[in-house]
Amino acid sequence: MIAGREDEFYYLEGPKSRWREFVFTLKVVREFITAFRRLHFVGPCITVFGSARFSADHIYYKLSEEIGKSLTDIGFAVMTGGGPGIMEGSNKGAFERKGISVGAEILLPHEQKPNPFLHATAKFQYFFVRKFLLFKYSYGFIVLPGGFGTMDELFEALTLIQTKKIKDFPVVVMGTEFYRPLIALLEHMSKEQTIDKSDLDLVLFTDSIPEAMEHIQKHSIERFKLKKKSKALSYLGESSFSTEQ
């Protein structure tokens, strides 16, 4: 058997034996089921994406804290990748506002500890499972400055909305100076007709937290309504979500 973190690397190298492919499939299914049980009772979430590399004194970290607080104020749980940087700032804002703060932690070769501002954490070995769950439980997405991983998450969200695989939940990108080249790229894509001009409306670029919250309220709360939390069933070994600190 292939151990832990080498597992995904091994299976992405190419076709394996039927038995190994079957075992891999079972591992993926188990990871999905474990995460479903862990996140099912969190309630409506907004997922915040951004770099893990910003320190607590950085302007973008501080911005993420305020975003976490503001999302709590309008009734959302805050979900992130559960790590440091932007993720920690957003979780911290929600946690200290006594809102619900959740992390979806990816297990990496270089250990990344979960931040200390989480009421619940789901751990993932496989990126695609983690990303699926982040999208599944979210009523919208806020994207702050980040790197490859953040771009991957942003463009997958936009692709899923564009292709009608998920509802057109709000996508807000904050840090307009940082993302100026991205704005230019999207406009160039539209000009070259690789995306429709209407696709530019799928994302809001802003530096204003009130504008971001208004956009989320209009395009998520009012348009799609909030679903009530599912009730835990004790006979299935489930427990209600708690924010006790």
N, C-alpha and C positions, 0 to 999 in steps of 0.2 A: 504494500500500500504506500501511497505517496503522502508524506506528512505535511500537515498544516499549510504554511504559507507558500511552499513549493508546489502545492496542488494545482492552483489555477495556472501557473506558469507552465507546468507539465502538460496540462490538457490543452493549452493554446498552441502547443508546438505542432499539432497535426493529429490525424486519426490515430486512435489507440485500439486496443482489443475491444471486442464487444462487451466483455465483462467489465473492463475499466471504464468504458463509456457509461455503462449502466450504473456502476457505483458512483460515478461523478454526478449523474442525473439524480440519484437518491440524495446525495449531499446537498444539491441545489434545492430540491424539494423540501428537505428538512430545514434548510436555512429560511426559505420562504415561510413555512408554517410557524417556525419559532418567532420570526419577526411579526407575522400576523397577530399572534397571541400577545406579543409584547406591546404592539402599537394600536391595537384595535380599540382601546378605550380612552385614547388621548383626546379625542374630539377634533374639531376642525383646526387645521394647522396652516400657517404660512411658513414655507421653507426659505431660509436665508442662506445664500451661497456667497463664498468669498475666500480670500487667501488665509491660510493658516500661519502666515509669516509675520503678520503685523503685531507689534508689542502693544502692551496696554496703554502706553502713552501716545500712540499714533492716532492721528486725526480720524482715520477710517475705523479703527477699533472703537473710538469714542462715538462715532456716528452709528456703529452697529449696536452699541449699548442703548442709544436713544431709540433706535428702531425696535429693539426688543421690548422696551417699555411701551412704545406707542402701539405695537401690535397687541400687547396685553390689554391696553386701554380700550381697544375696539373689539375685544372678545376672542382673540385667536390664541391658540397655543403656538409656541415658537419651536420650529424644528430646524436643526442644523446637522452638519456632519459630526458634531460632538467634540471636535478638536480645539486647538488654540486659535488665536488670531480673531478674525471676523466671527468665526463660529462661537468662540468663547464670549466675545462681546455681546452678541445677540442673545445667547443663553443667559448671560449675567443680567442683562437688562430685564428680561422676562422674569428671571428667578427673584431678583430683588424687588420687582414690582408685585411679587406674589402671584405671578401668572404661571402657566404651565410651560416648562422648558424641557425639551426632548432632544436627544442626540442619536444619530445613526452612524455608529463608529465603524470605520473600515480598518481591518487588521493589515498592517503594512510591514514589509521587511525591517524597516527602521521604526522601532516602536514609537507610536504617537499616543500619549496618554489622553484619556478623555478629560475635558475641562471639569472643574468642580461645581459647575452651576447647572446640574442636570437632575431632574426628578426621575427620569427614566432613560435608559440607554439600550438600544438594540445593536448587537455586534454583528458585523458582516465580514466574511472572507472574500466574497465575490462582489466586485464593483457593480455589475449589472443588476444583481439582486438589490443591493443597497439603493441604487438610483431608482429602480422600479418602485420601491417602497416610499422613497422621498416624494415621488410624483403621486403615488396612489393616495396618500393622506393629506395632500396639500390643496388648498383652495386658491393658491397664488404663490408667486415666487418673487423674492427681492434679491437682486444680484449686486454685490459690492465689488470693488476691485479685487482681482484675483489672477491666477495663472491658467495653466492648461486645464486643470480639473474644473475650475469655475467656468471656463469657456465651453467645455464639454457639457456641463450641466445646463448652461444657458441655451446653447444651440439645440440640445435634445428637447428641452422644454418647448422652444419655439417650433421645432420640427413636429412634435406631437400635436401641438395646437394647429399648426398650418395644415397638417394632413388629417385633421379631425379624429385623431386617436384619443385625445382627451378634450374636454370642454375648453373654450377659450378663456381660461382663467387669467387674471392679470399677471403680467410680467413687468416688474419695475427694475430698472437699472439705475443705480445711484453712484455718483462719482463722475460727473460729466467731463471734467478735465482729463481724468485718467482714461475715460472711454471715448475721447474725441476721435481717435483713429478708427475705432469700431463703428461709430456713427457714420464716418466718411465711407467705410467699407460697405455698410448696409445700403447707403445711398447709391454707391457705385453699383452694387448688385442690382438694385432697382433700375438704374439707368441702363444697365446691360441686359435687363430683362431676365436675369437668372432667378429673381423673385418678383412677385407682383408688387406694384406700388402699395396696394392695400396691406401687404405683409408688414410694412413699416409700422402699421398701427397696432401690431401685436405686442409691441414693447414701448413702455414709457421711459424716457430718459429724464431724470430730474435730480436736483440736489435738495429738494424741499421735502422734509418728512411729512408736513401737513398735506401736501399735494399727493404724496405717495399713499398716505392713509385714505384720503378721499377717493383716489383711484381704486384702491382695493375694496373699499366699502361699496362703491358704485358697481364695480364689475365682478364682485364676488358675493358679498353679503346680500345686496339688494337684488342682483340678477339671478343668482343661483340658490339663494337662501342657505342658511346654515343647517346642516343635519344635526340632530341631537346625538349626544354620545350614546353608543351602544351600551346596554346593560350587561354587566358581568354575570355569568351563570356559574354558581358555586359547584354544581354537580359536574361541570367540565374542568374544575380546578382553576377557574378564572377568578381574578380579584379586581376590584375597582381601582381606578387610577387615583393616586394620592399625591398631593403637593406639600405634605407636611415636611417642614425643614428642621 
